[in-house]
Amino acid sequence: MFEVNLFTPAQFGAFISWLVIWRGPLSVLIHPNTVEEGKHAAIELRNHTERAVWMGERIPLDYTLFFAQLERDQ
């Protein structure tokens, strides 16, 4: 697992093109890191689910930390 932070549409386009060619059999989760008002855990959960795109096989993710943080925030 690794993380890549991209900051411009040009960087995103170049990196996605590179992934299409070179990721091989690996699965890739692509999601935004949005900055918005609200509870951080809810935003991160949405970024990793509703706003996410997979390249390759979709792998089940463990959202336990997001749900635990949401419960603590209530």
N, C-alpha and C positions, 0 to 999 in steps of 0.2 A: 504494500500500500504506500502511496505517496500523494502529496498534495502539490498542485500547481496553482499559483495565483496569477491571473491575467487581468490587465487593467484597461485595455482598449479593444474595440471591435476587431482591429487588424490583428492583434496578438491572438485573440480568440479564434479567428478564422484560420490563421496559420497553424495554431496548435491542433485544432480539430482535424484539419487536413492531414497533419502529421500523424495523429492518432489513427485515423482511418487506414493509413498505409502501414504503420509500424506496430500497432498494438498486438497483432497476432491473435492467439486464442484468448487473450486476457479480456476480462470484463472491466468496463470503465463506467463509473458513476460521475455524471457531469451535473453540477448544481451551482446555483448562484450563491454568493454571500451578500445578501441584501442588508441594507441599513435602513431601518424604518422604526417608527414608534411602536411600542408594544412590548409584550413579554418576550424576552430573548429566546427562551425554550420553544415557544410557539412558532416564532419566526424560523428558527433553525429546523424544527420539525417540518414545517411547510417547505422550506428550501430542499430538504432531503427526500421529500415525498412528492407533493403536488408539482413542484417546480423542477424536478429532477428528470434527467434523460439518461438512459442506459445505452452503451455500445456493447454488444455482445450479450452473453447470458445475464439475466437479472439475478442478482444474488440477494437472498434475504438479509435484511439489515436488522440490527438490534436497536430499537428505539427506546429502550428502558430508561436511559439517562434523561432523555427529553421528557418522558412522561413523569419521571420522579421530580424533575425540576418544576414542571407544571403544577404538580400537587403541592410542592413546597411554596410556590408563588401564590396559591389561592388563599 
